[in-house]
């Protein structure tokens, strides 16, 4: 007489419970270990094209994707034969706005150019991600610095513009650039005050101004 499925389950019930317990136990151990490894670390996503490019963090090769990193300064490099090299230094901490990086390497060799043409979807996806991240950073920068709504500004005497502060790690500070002759620098600074802002609150650089009336 053949055993029914219920009879078989009853017969091996102890074994099945043991297997189920073992699976749950192993899953708990793996999950707990993963959470322990990521404790105190910050997620940072790396997307690159081509996807087999060599990615290094502080000279240590890593795979593209989400990395869990301790707060600190990281030099990121992305390289591949036939493409221009890419390097960037980022500072990660709880206050920084750095969440990831998208790097579509620029092809220079004929083979690399052909690869990009043959893999447009893959390349454009990373290119789009890079643009989205750039837009996000710009939005954060403008939100943190309302003065930027007045720029770029230009008249016949001087020009005023801005860019991200190169040494800032939070992604929220700007550097104001004034283009004028020395005689009109004070007038440009006064323009900042007319907008309702104190020039001493910003890092300001001056460059020489070329008059539109000069020959």
C-alpha positions as CSV (number, residue, x, y, z in Angstrom):
1,X,0.0,0.0,0.0
2,X,1.4,3.4,-1.0
3,X,1.8,6.1,1.6
4,X,-0.2,9.2,1.0
5,X,1.4,12.7,0.9
6,X,0.1,13.3,4.4
7,X,1.6,10.1,5.7
8,X,5.0,11.1,4.2
9,X,4.8,14.5,5.8
10,X,4.0,13.0,9.2
11,X,6.8,10.6,8.8
12,X,9.4,13.2,8.0
13,X,7.9,16.0,10.0
14,X,10.9,16.2,12.3
15,X,13.3,16.4,9.5
16,X,11.3,19.1,7.7
17,X,11.2,21.2,10.9
18,X,14.9,20.8,11.3
19,X,15.6,21.9,7.7
20,X,13.2,24.9,8.1
21,X,14.9,25.9,11.4
22,X,18.3,25.5,9.8
23,X,17.3,27.7,6.9
24,X,15.9,30.4,9.2
25,X,19.0,30.2,11.4
26,X,21.4,30.6,8.5
27,X,19.4,33.5,7.0
28,X,19.4,35.3,10.4
29,X,23.1,34.8,10.7
30,X,23.8,36.1,7.2
31,X,21.4,39.1,7.6
32,X,22.9,40.0,11.0
33,X,26.4,39.8,9.7
34,X,25.5,42.0,6.7
35,X,23.9,44.6,9.0
36,X,26.9,44.4,11.3
37,X,29.3,45.0,8.3
38,X,27.2,48.0,7.2
39,X,26.9,49.5,10.6
40,X,28.1,53.1,10.6
41,X,28.6,53.1,6.9
42,X,27.0,55.2,4.2
43,X,25.6,53.9,0.9
44,X,27.3,55.2,-2.2
45,X,26.2,54.1,-5.6
46,X,28.6,53.9,-8.6
47,X,27.3,53.5,-12.1
48,X,29.7,53.4,-15.0
49,X,29.8,52.8,-18.7
50,X,31.2,50.6,-20.1
51,X,30.1,48.4,-17.2
52,X,33.4,46.5,-17.3
53,X,35.4,49.6,-16.6
54,X,37.9,49.4,-13.8
55,X,36.6,51.3,-10.7
56,X,38.9,52.1,-7.8
57,X,38.3,53.7,-4.4
58,X,41.5,54.9,-2.8
59,X,43.4,52.6,-5.2
60,X,41.3,49.6,-4.2
61,X,39.4,48.0,-7.0
62,X,35.7,47.6,-6.5
63,X,32.7,46.5,-8.5
64,X,30.2,49.1,-9.8
65,X,27.0,49.3,-7.8
66,X,26.2,50.3,-4.2
67,X,29.1,50.5,-1.9
68,X,28.8,50.8,1.9
69,X,31.6,53.2,3.0
70,X,32.9,54.6,6.3
71,X,32.8,58.4,6.5
72,X,35.9,59.8,5.0
73,X,37.7,61.1,1.9
74,X,37.7,58.9,-1.2
75,X,39.5,59.2,-4.4
76,X,37.4,57.6,-7.1
77,X,39.0,56.6,-10.5
78,X,37.3,54.9,-13.5
79,X,39.5,53.7,-16.3
80,X,39.3,51.5,-19.4
81,X,41.5,51.2,-22.4
82,X,40.4,53.4,-25.3
83,X,38.6,55.9,-23.0
84,X,39.6,59.0,-21.1
85,X,40.4,58.4,-17.5
86,X,38.1,59.8,-14.8
87,X,39.0,60.8,-11.3
88,X,37.2,62.6,-8.5
89,X,37.7,63.1,-4.8
90,X,34.6,63.0,-2.6
91,X,34.1,63.5,1.1
92,X,31.4,61.3,2.7
93,X,29.8,62.1,6.0
94,X,26.4,62.3,7.6
95,X,26.0,66.0,6.4
96,X,27.2,65.6,2.9
97,X,24.9,65.4,-0.1
98,X,27.1,62.8,-1.9
99,X,25.0,59.8,-2.6
100,X,26.6,58.4,-5.7
101,X,28.4,59.0,-9.0
102,X,27.5,58.1,-12.6
103,X,30.4,58.0,-15.0
104,X,30.0,57.5,-18.8
105,X,33.6,57.4,-19.9
106,X,34.4,59.4,-23.1
107,X,35.5,57.2,-26.0
108,X,38.7,58.2,-27.8
109,X,39.8,55.1,-29.8
110,X,37.9,53.9,-32.9
111,X,37.0,50.6,-31.1
112,X,35.6,52.5,-28.1
113,X,33.6,54.9,-30.3
114,X,32.1,51.8,-32.1
115,X,31.3,50.2,-28.7
116,X,29.3,53.3,-27.6
117,X,27.4,53.3,-30.9
118,X,26.6,49.6,-30.5
119,X,25.6,50.0,-26.9
120,X,23.6,53.2,-26.9
121,X,21.0,52.2,-24.4
122,X,23.6,51.1,-21.8
123,X,25.7,54.3,-22.3
124,X,22.7,56.7,-22.4
125,X,21.3,55.2,-19.2
126,X,24.5,56.1,-17.3
127,X,24.7,59.4,-19.1
128,X,21.1,60.2,-18.0
129,X,22.0,59.2,-14.4
130,X,24.9,61.5,-14.5
131,X,22.7,64.4,-15.7
132,X,20.1,63.6,-13.0
133,X,22.8,63.7,-10.3
134,X,24.1,67.0,-11.7
135,X,20.6,68.5,-11.7
136,X,20.1,67.3,-8.1
137,X,23.3,68.8,-6.9
138,X,22.5,72.1,-8.7
139,X,19.0,72.2,-7.1
140,X,20.6,71.7,-3.6
141,X,23.1,74.4,-4.3
142,X,20.5,76.9,-5.4
143,X,18.1,76.0,-2.5
144,X,20.9,76.7,0.0
145,X,21.9,79.9,-1.7
146,X,18.9,82.1,-2.7
147,X,21.3,84.8,-4.0
148,X,21.9,82.6,-7.0
149,X,18.4,83.5,-8.3
150,X,20.0,86.9,-9.3
151,X,22.8,85.3,-11.3
152,X,24.2,85.4,-13.8
153,X,24.1,89.2,-13.8
154,X,25.9,91.5,-16.3
155,X,25.9,95.2,-17.2
156,X,28.4,97.4,-19.0
157,X,30.6,97.7,-15.9
158,X,30.8,94.3,-14.3
159,X,29.5,90.7,-14.3
160,X,28.5,88.5,-11.4
161,X,28.1,84.7,-11.5
162,X,28.7,81.8,-9.2
163,X,29.9,78.2,-9.1
164,X,30.1,75.4,-6.5
165,X,32.8,76.0,-3.9
166,X,35.5,73.6,-4.9
167,X,36.6,72.8,-1.3
168,X,33.1,72.4,0.1
169,X,32.2,68.8,1.0
170,X,28.5,69.4,1.7
171,X,27.5,70.5,-1.8
172,X,25.8,73.6,-0.5
173,X,28.3,76.4,-0.6
174,X,29.1,78.7,-3.6
175,X,31.9,80.8,-4.8
176,X,30.9,84.2,-6.3
177,X,32.9,85.3,-9.4
178,X,33.0,89.0,-10.2
179,X,34.3,90.1,-13.6
180,X,35.3,93.8,-13.6
181,X,38.1,96.2,-13.7
182,X,39.5,97.2,-10.3
183,X,37.6,100.5,-10.5
184,X,34.2,98.8,-10.5
185,X,34.7,96.0,-8.0
186,X,33.2,98.1,-5.2
187,X,30.1,98.7,-7.4
188,X,29.8,95.0,-8.0
189,X,30.0,94.3,-4.2
190,X,27.4,97.0,-3.6
191,X,25.1,95.2,-6.1
192,X,25.2,92.1,-3.8
193,X,24.1,94.3,-0.9
194,X,21.3,95.8,-3.0
195,X,20.1,92.2,-3.5
196,X,20.0,91.9,0.3
197,X,23.1,89.9,0.9
198,X,26.4,90.5,2.8
199,X,29.4,90.0,0.5
200,X,31.5,88.9,3.5
201,X,29.3,85.8,3.8
202,X,30.8,84.5,0.6
203,X,34.1,83.6,-1.0
204,X,34.5,86.0,-3.9
205,X,37.0,85.9,-6.7
206,X,37.7,88.7,-9.1
207,X,38.7,88.5,-12.8
208,X,39.5,91.2,-15.2
209,X,36.8,92.7,-17.3
210,X,37.0,93.4,-21.0
211,X,35.0,96.5,-22.0
212,X,32.6,96.0,-24.9
213,X,33.8,99.4,-26.2
214,X,37.4,98.5,-26.3
215,X,39.0,98.1,-29.7
